[in-house]
Amino acid sequence: MPVFYAYQKAAGLSDGQIFGIQSIYYVAFCLFEIPTGLIADRIGTRNCLRAGAVVMTAANLAPVVSASYTGFLVHFLAIAAGRSLTSGAASAYLYDGLRAEKCDEHYLRAEGTARALGLVAKVVCWPLVGPLMAVAHPTPYVLSAASAAGSLLCAVALPRLAGADGGPGTADGGPGTADGGPGTADSGPGTADEGAGKAGGGRGGGAFLRDAGVALRCVASSRWLALVMVQGVAIFTLSRICQVNLFQPILIDHGIAEASHGGVMAAMTVAEAVASARPQWLSRRLPPVAWVSLLSLALAGSLAAMTLGGPWGVVALLCLFAAATGFAYPVQRKLVNDAVPAHAPRATLLSVESIVDRAVCALAAIAAGAYLAAGRLDALLWHSALATALLLGVFQLLLRSGVVRRETAGPGDRRDAPAGTRAGAADRSGTR
């Protein structure tokens, strides 16, 4: 990630081609999310994680084989497929696994800690990208493929989800449900989780369509769930566009040499890792939904301020941006998971959220390419900040007008729980 923009520029691609590939990537991600979320709910989240690791391993070898427009397009299309297989499945596997063990309260810390550990690994690797490229130019992609192969070993070692009552085959406790009833994903002997291809009792496409219909009805019937998903768009779009698409152009524009880009991204990752591991540092005086909005505004403000500072100021602002992202992601993920109805196809609903996020990113990537091609990077940063503020203003207006009411804590929740751990726990159905 620290070098792909400069890597493609060195291969002869223009800004329009680079950001055009990114737009195609986000659109492809949206299209892949629809079948992969359904697949996760039918054949098992564990199998989806394994498949995603295989695809990611192959994807990272594409630029090594062909460092051209076609090679990079194939690379990003395969990345989209691999990530869509894991994006909703990973959170669904973790959430359902903890719930089956009666450990729901550990989800926020587990999600944040897992993200932090992944970021720490990046901190160790990214400063080495420049020196390794000097030895062998395609080294970053070869090592990324090796890392994806390592994740495959982890996915193979994952256990089958236990039932809510401690027994196998009922991860959600209810028979015939998408979360682990007999004949469904991650259940007992003879199911698809063992590779037998029998998920859903052989109902095939009908089961997929049923889960898709259930997921869409959940979103349509729950204003709270829909609004929480939309709120996450600002965080996801700003973080992806800044940390992936605009990271190198911003540094290059401020005269920071490419050899230092890996080190800057490592510093950003340290900030994000610390924040991701400690979402409970956020004050309890504000509800989680308010924290997500404030952190989104912090992201927007950091982007706008980058147009005013020098090289060191930009590095500091990028680290502040990363820290705000780290705090926001676990809280936002918890809000969405808590808003999902009890027996709904969770992975499919998380894929719906991802589709919305990446659809907006596809449009943002096209706009970013046009701004950069015209030499208007500063205008892009300011306009991104203003668009975020406008979106959040509409969100807060809907929330405060009473059209959508935030969920309240119920008997099972502690009022003194850390930020991000209470929202939606009282009404798991998410309907208001």
C-alpha positions as CSV (number, residue, x, y, z in Angstrom):
1,M,0.0,0.0,0.0
2,P,2.7,2.6,0.7
3,V,4.1,2.3,-2.9
4,F,1.4,1.2,-5.3
5,Y,0.8,4.8,-6.7
6,A,4.5,5.4,-7.4
7,Y,4.9,1.8,-8.6
8,Q,2.2,2.2,-11.2
9,K,3.5,5.7,-12.2
10,A,6.9,4.0,-12.8
11,A,5.2,1.4,-14.9
12,G,3.9,4.2,-17.2
13,L,0.3,4.6,-15.9
14,S,-1.2,8.0,-15.8
15,D,-3.2,9.5,-12.9
16,G,-6.4,8.9,-14.9
17,Q,-5.5,5.2,-15.4
18,I,-4.4,4.7,-11.7
19,F,-7.6,6.2,-10.2
20,G,-9.7,4.7,-12.9
21,I,-8.5,1.3,-11.8
22,Q,-9.3,2.3,-8.2
23,S,-12.9,3.2,-9.2
24,I,-13.3,-0.1,-11.0
25,Y,-11.9,-1.8,-7.9
26,Y,-14.6,-0.3,-5.7
27,V,-17.4,-1.0,-8.1
28,A,-16.2,-4.6,-8.4
29,F,-16.1,-4.8,-4.6
30,C,-19.7,-3.8,-4.5
31,L,-20.7,-6.4,-7.1
32,F,-18.7,-9.2,-5.3
33,E,-20.1,-8.3,-1.9
34,I,-23.6,-9.4,-2.9
35,P,-22.8,-13.1,-3.7
36,T,-19.9,-13.4,-1.1
37,G,-22.1,-12.2,1.8
38,L,-24.7,-14.7,0.8
39,I,-22.1,-17.4,0.4
40,A,-20.7,-16.7,3.9
41,D,-24.2,-17.1,5.5
42,R,-24.8,-20.4,3.5
43,I,-21.5,-22.2,3.4
44,G,-19.9,-20.9,6.5
45,T,-17.9,-17.8,7.4
46,R,-14.9,-20.0,8.1
47,N,-14.9,-21.4,4.5
48,C,-15.2,-17.8,3.2
49,L,-12.1,-16.7,5.1
50,R,-10.2,-19.6,3.6
51,A,-11.3,-18.8,0.1
52,G,-10.5,-15.2,0.5
53,A,-6.9,-16.0,1.7
54,V,-6.4,-18.1,-1.4
55,V,-7.6,-15.4,-3.8
56,M,-5.5,-12.7,-2.0
57,T,-2.4,-14.8,-2.4
58,A,-2.9,-15.1,-6.1
59,A,-3.9,-11.5,-6.5
60,N,-0.6,-10.1,-5.1
61,L,1.4,-12.1,-7.7
62,A,-0.4,-10.5,-10.6
63,P,1.8,-7.3,-10.7
64,V,4.9,-9.4,-10.5
65,V,3.8,-11.4,-13.6
66,S,2.6,-8.3,-15.5
67,A,3.5,-4.7,-14.3
68,S,1.1,-3.1,-16.8
69,Y,-2.4,-1.6,-16.9
70,T,-3.8,-5.1,-17.4
71,G,-1.7,-6.6,-14.7
72,F,-2.7,-4.0,-12.1
73,L,-6.4,-4.2,-13.2
74,V,-6.4,-7.9,-12.7
75,H,-4.6,-7.4,-9.4
76,F,-7.2,-5.0,-8.0
77,L,-10.1,-7.1,-9.3
78,A,-8.7,-10.1,-7.5
79,I,-8.1,-8.1,-4.4
80,A,-11.7,-7.0,-4.5
81,A,-12.9,-10.6,-4.7
82,G,-10.6,-11.7,-1.9
83,R,-11.5,-8.8,0.4
84,S,-15.2,-9.2,-0.2
85,L,-15.0,-12.9,0.8
86,T,-13.5,-11.8,4.2
87,S,-14.9,-8.4,4.9
88,G,-18.3,-9.4,6.5
89,A,-17.3,-13.0,7.2
90,A,-14.5,-12.1,9.6
91,S,-16.6,-9.8,11.8
92,A,-19.6,-12.2,11.7
93,Y,-17.4,-15.2,12.7
94,L,-15.9,-13.3,15.6
95,Y,-19.3,-11.8,16.8
96,D,-21.2,-15.1,16.5
97,G,-18.3,-17.1,18.1
98,L,-18.2,-14.7,21.2
99,R,-22.0,-14.7,21.4
100,A,-22.1,-18.5,21.4
101,E,-19.6,-18.5,24.3
102,K,-21.7,-15.9,26.2
103,C,-18.9,-13.4,25.8
104,D,-20.6,-10.7,23.8
105,E,-19.1,-8.0,26.0
106,H,-15.6,-8.9,24.7
107,Y,-16.4,-8.1,21.0
108,L,-15.4,-4.4,21.0
109,R,-12.0,-5.1,22.6
110,A,-11.4,-8.2,20.4
111,E,-12.2,-6.3,17.2
112,G,-10.0,-3.4,18.2
113,T,-7.2,-5.6,19.4
114,A,-7.2,-7.7,16.3
115,R,-7.1,-4.6,14.1
116,A,-4.3,-3.2,16.3
117,L,-2.2,-6.3,16.0
118,G,-2.6,-6.2,12.2
119,L,-1.5,-2.6,12.2
120,V,1.6,-3.4,14.3
121,A,2.7,-6.0,11.8
122,K,2.4,-3.3,9.1
123,V,4.6,-0.9,11.2
124,V,7.3,-3.5,11.3
125,C,7.2,-4.1,7.5
126,W,6.4,-0.8,5.8
127,P,9.7,1.0,6.6
128,L,11.5,-1.8,4.9
129,V,9.6,-1.4,1.6
130,G,12.0,1.3,0.1
131,P,15.2,-0.6,0.8
132,L,13.7,-3.9,-0.4
133,M,12.5,-2.4,-3.6
134,A,16.1,-1.2,-4.2
135,V,17.2,-4.8,-4.1
136,A,14.3,-6.2,-6.1
137,H,11.6,-4.0,-7.5
138,P,8.6,-6.4,-7.1
139,T,9.5,-7.3,-3.5
140,P,6.5,-5.6,-1.9
141,Y,4.1,-7.7,-3.9
142,V,6.0,-11.0,-3.4
143,L,6.0,-10.4,0.4
144,S,2.3,-9.4,0.3
145,A,1.5,-12.8,-1.4
146,A,3.6,-14.6,1.3
147,S,1.6,-12.8,4.0
148,A,-1.7,-13.7,2.4
149,A,-0.5,-17.4,2.3
150,G,0.2,-17.1,6.0
151,S,-3.3,-15.9,6.6
152,L,-4.6,-19.0,4.8
153,L,-2.8,-21.2,7.4
154,C,-4.6,-19.2,10.2
155,A,-8.0,-19.6,8.5
156,V,-7.4,-23.3,8.1
157,A,-6.7,-23.5,11.9
158,L,-9.9,-21.7,12.9
159,P,-12.3,-23.9,15.0
160,R,-15.9,-24.6,14.1
161,L,-18.3,-22.3,15.9
162,A,-19.8,-23.8,19.0
163,G,-23.5,-23.6,19.8
164,A,-25.1,-21.1,22.2
165,D,-25.7,-24.0,24.6
166,G,-22.1,-25.2,24.4
167,G,-22.8,-27.9,21.8
168,P,-21.9,-28.0,18.2
169,G,-24.2,-27.0,15.4
170,T,-26.2,-24.2,16.9
171,A,-24.1,-21.1,16.8
172,D,-27.2,-18.9,17.2
173,G,-29.2,-21.4,19.1
174,G,-32.1,-21.7,16.7
175,P,-32.6,-24.5,14.2
176,G,-32.5,-23.8,10.5
177,T,-31.2,-20.3,10.9
178,A,-28.4,-18.6,8.9
179,D,-26.3,-18.4,12.0
180,G,-25.7,-22.0,12.6
181,G,-28.8,-24.1,12.7
182,P,-28.8,-27.7,11.4
183,G,-27.7,-27.9,7.8
184,T,-26.3,-24.4,7.7
185,A,-22.9,-22.8,7.9
186,D,-20.5,-23.7,10.7
187,S,-22.8,-26.3,12.1
188,G,-22.2,-30.0,12.9
189,P,-21.3,-33.0,10.8
190,G,-22.4,-33.2,7.2
191,T,-22.6,-29.5,6.6
192,A,-20.9,-27.1,4.2
193,D,-18.4,-26.1,6.8
194,E,-16.8,-29.5,6.2
195,G,-16.8,-28.9,2.5
196,A,-19.6,-31.2,1.8
197,G,-21.5,-28.6,-0.2
198,K,-24.8,-29.2,1.6
199,A,-25.4,-25.9,3.2
200,G,-29.0,-25.0,3.5
201,G,-30.1,-28.6,2.8
202,G,-29.2,-28.3,-0.9
203,R,-31.6,-25.4,-1.5
204,G,-29.0,-23.6,-3.6
205,G,-30.1,-20.3,-5.3
206,G,-33.4,-20.2,-3.5
207,A,-31.6,-20.0,-0.1
208,F,-29.4,-17.2,-1.4
209,L,-32.3,-15.2,-2.6
210,R,-34.1,-15.8,0.7
211,D,-31.2,-14.5,2.7
212,A,-30.8,-11.5,0.4
213,G,-34.5,-10.7,0.8
214,V,-34.3,-11.0,4.6
215,A,-31.2,-8.7,4.7
216,L,-32.9,-6.1,2.5
217,R,-36.1,-6.2,4.6
218,C,-34.0,-5.8,7.8
219,V,-32.5,-2.6,6.4
220,A,-35.8,-1.3,5.0
221,S,-37.7,-1.9,8.3
222,S,-35.0,-0.6,10.6
223,R,-34.3,3.2,10.3
224,W,-31.7,2.9,13.0
225,L,-29.8,0.1,11.2
226,A,-29.9,2.0,7.9
227,L,-28.8,5.3,9.4
228,V,-25.9,3.7,11.3
229,M,-24.7,2.1,8.1
230,V,-24.9,5.5,6.3
231,Q,-23.0,7.1,9.1
232,G,-20.1,4.7,8.5
233,V,-19.8,5.9,4.9
234,A,-18.0,9.1,5.9
235,I,-15.4,7.2,8.0
236,F,-14.8,4.5,5.4
237,T,-14.6,6.8,2.4
238,L,-12.3,9.4,4.0
239,S,-10.0,6.7,5.5
240,R,-9.7,4.7,2.2
241,I,-9.3,7.7,-0.1
242,C,-6.7,9.4,2.2
243,Q,-4.7,6.4,3.4
244,V,-4.7,4.5,0.1
245,N,-5.4,6.7,-2.8
246,L,-4.1,10.2,-1.7
247,F,-1.4,9.2,0.7
248,Q,1.5,9.3,-1.8
249,P,0.2,12.3,-3.8
250,I,-0.1,14.3,-0.6
251,L,3.4,13.5,0.5
252,I,4.9,14.1,-3.0
253,D,3.1,17.4,-3.2
254,H,4.8,18.5,0.1
255,G,8.3,17.4,-1.1
256,I,8.6,14.2,1.0
257,A,10.8,11.7,-0.8
258,E,9.3,8.3,-1.8
259,A,12.0,6.5,0.2
260,S,10.4,8.0,3.4
261,H,6.8,7.1,2.5
262,G,7.0,3.7,4.2
263,G,8.2,5.3,7.4
264,V,5.5,7.9,7.4
265,M,2.8,5.2,6.9
266,A,4.4,3.2,9.7
267,A,4.1,6.2,12.0
268,M,0.4,6.6,10.9
269,T,-0.1,2.9,11.6
270,V,1.3,3.2,15.1
271,A,-1.2,6.0,15.9
272,E,-4.1,3.9,14.4
273,A,-3.0,0.7,16.2
274,V,-2.9,2.4,19.6
275,A,-6.3,4.0,19.1
276,S,-7.8,0.8,17.7
277,A,-6.7,-1.1,20.7
278,R,-8.2,1.4,23.2
279,P,-11.7,2.6,22.1
280,Q,-12.6,2.5,25.7
281,W,-10.5,5.7,26.2
282,L,-13.4,7.6,24.6
283,S,-15.5,9.5,27.2
284,R,-18.7,7.8,28.5
285,R,-20.5,11.1,28.5
286,L,-21.3,10.9,24.8
287,P,-23.1,8.0,23.2
288,P,-21.1,5.9,20.6
289,V,-23.1,7.3,17.7
290,A,-22.0,10.8,18.7
291,W,-18.4,9.8,19.0
292,V,-18.5,8.4,15.4
293,S,-19.8,11.7,14.1
294,L,-17.2,13.7,16.0
295,L,-14.4,11.4,14.8
296,S,-15.7,11.8,11.3
297,L,-15.4,15.5,11.6
298,A,-11.9,15.2,13.0
299,L,-11.0,13.2,9.8
300,A,-12.5,15.9,7.6
301,G,-10.7,18.7,9.5
302,S,-7.4,16.9,9.3
303,L,-7.7,16.7,5.5
304,A,-8.6,20.3,5.1
305,A,-5.7,21.4,7.4
306,M,-3.2,19.5,5.2
307,T,-3.5,22.2,2.6
308,L,-2.1,24.8,5.1
309,G,0.9,23.0,6.7
310,G,4.5,22.2,5.7
311,P,6.0,18.6,5.5
312,W,6.2,18.0,9.2
313,G,2.8,19.4,9.8
314,V,1.3,17.2,7.1
315,V,3.0,14.1,8.7
316,A,1.5,15.1,12.1
317,L,-1.9,15.6,10.6
318,L,-1.7,12.2,8.8
319,C,-1.0,10.6,12.2
320,L,-3.9,12.5,13.8
321,F,-6.1,11.3,10.9
322,A,-5.0,7.7,11.5
323,A,-5.6,7.9,15.2
324,A,-9.2,9.2,14.7
325,T,-9.7,6.3,12.2
326,G,-8.5,3.8,14.8
327,F,-10.9,5.0,17.4
328,A,-13.8,5.1,15.0
329,Y,-13.7,1.8,13.3
330,P,-14.4,-0.6,16.3
331,V,-17.1,1.7,17.7
332,Q,-18.8,1.9,14.3
333,R,-18.5,-1.9,13.8
334,K,-20.1,-2.5,17.2
335,L,-23.0,-0.1,16.4
336,V,-23.8,-1.9,13.2
337,N,-23.5,-5.4,14.7
338,D,-25.8,-4.5,17.6
339,A,-28.4,-3.1,15.2
340,V,-28.6,-6.4,13.3
341,P,-31.7,-8.4,14.2
342,A,-31.1,-11.6,16.2
343,H,-31.7,-14.2,13.5
344,A,-30.9,-12.1,10.5
345,P,-28.1,-13.2,8.0
346,R,-25.4,-11.2,9.7
347,A,-22.6,-11.6,7.1
348,T,-25.1,-10.6,4.3
349,L,-26.1,-7.4,6.2
350,L,-22.4,-6.5,6.8
351,S,-21.9,-7.0,3.1
352,V,-24.8,-4.6,2.4
353,E,-22.9,-2.0,4.5
354,S,-19.7,-2.7,2.7
355,I,-21.5,-2.2,-0.7
356,V,-22.7,1.2,0.3
357,D,-19.2,2.2,1.5
358,R,-17.5,1.1,-1.6
359,A,-20.1,2.5,-4.0
360,V,-19.3,5.9,-2.5
361,C,-15.6,5.2,-2.7
362,A,-15.9,4.4,-6.4
363,L,-17.4,7.8,-7.1
364,A,-14.8,9.4,-4.9
365,A,-11.9,7.7,-6.7
366,I,-13.1,9.0,-10.1
367,A,-13.4,12.5,-8.6
368,A,-9.9,12.2,-7.0
369,G,-8.3,11.2,-10.3
370,A,-10.0,14.2,-12.1
371,Y,-8.8,16.6,-9.4
372,L,-5.2,15.3,-9.4
373,A,-5.0,15.3,-13.2
374,A,-6.0,19.0,-13.1
375,G,-3.4,19.7,-10.4
376,R,-6.1,20.6,-7.8
377,L,-5.1,18.4,-4.8
378,D,-5.8,21.2,-2.2
379,A,-9.3,21.7,-3.6
380,L,-10.0,18.0,-3.4
381,L,-9.1,18.0,0.3
382,W,-11.2,21.0,1.1
383,H,-14.2,19.7,-0.9
384,S,-13.9,16.3,0.8
385,A,-14.0,17.9,4.2
386,L,-17.1,20.0,3.3
387,A,-18.9,17.0,1.9
388,T,-18.3,15.1,5.1
389,A,-19.6,18.0,7.2
390,L,-22.7,18.2,5.1
391,L,-23.4,14.4,5.4
392,L,-23.0,14.5,9.1
393,G,-25.2,17.5,9.4
394,V,-28.0,15.7,7.7
395,F,-27.4,12.7,9.9
396,Q,-27.7,14.7,13.1
397,L,-30.8,16.5,11.8
398,L,-32.5,13.2,11.2
399,L,-31.4,11.9,14.6
400,R,-32.5,15.0,16.6
401,S,-35.7,15.5,14.7
402,G,-37.1,12.2,16.0
403,V,-37.5,10.7,12.5
404,V,-35.0,8.1,13.7
405,R,-34.5,7.4,17.4
406,R,-31.2,6.1,18.8
407,E,-31.3,2.9,20.7
408,T,-31.2,2.9,24.5
409,A,-29.5,0.7,27.0
410,G,-31.7,-2.0,28.5
411,P,-31.6,-4.2,31.6
412,G,-28.7,-6.3,30.2
413,D,-26.4,-3.2,29.7
414,R,-24.2,-1.4,32.2
415,R,-24.7,2.4,32.1
416,D,-21.0,2.8,33.0
417,A,-19.7,0.6,30.2
418,P,-17.0,2.1,28.0
419,A,-18.0,4.1,24.9
420,G,-19.1,1.9,22.1
421,T,-20.2,-1.0,24.2
422,R,-23.8,0.0,25.1
423,A,-25.4,1.1,21.9
424,G,-28.1,-1.1,20.6
425,A,-27.7,-3.8,23.2
426,A,-31.2,-3.4,24.6
427,D,-32.9,-3.8,21.3
428,R,-31.0,-6.4,19.2
429,S,-33.7,-6.2,16.5
430,G,-32.6,-2.7,15.6
431,T,-36.1,-1.7,14.6
432,R,-37.5,1.6,15.7
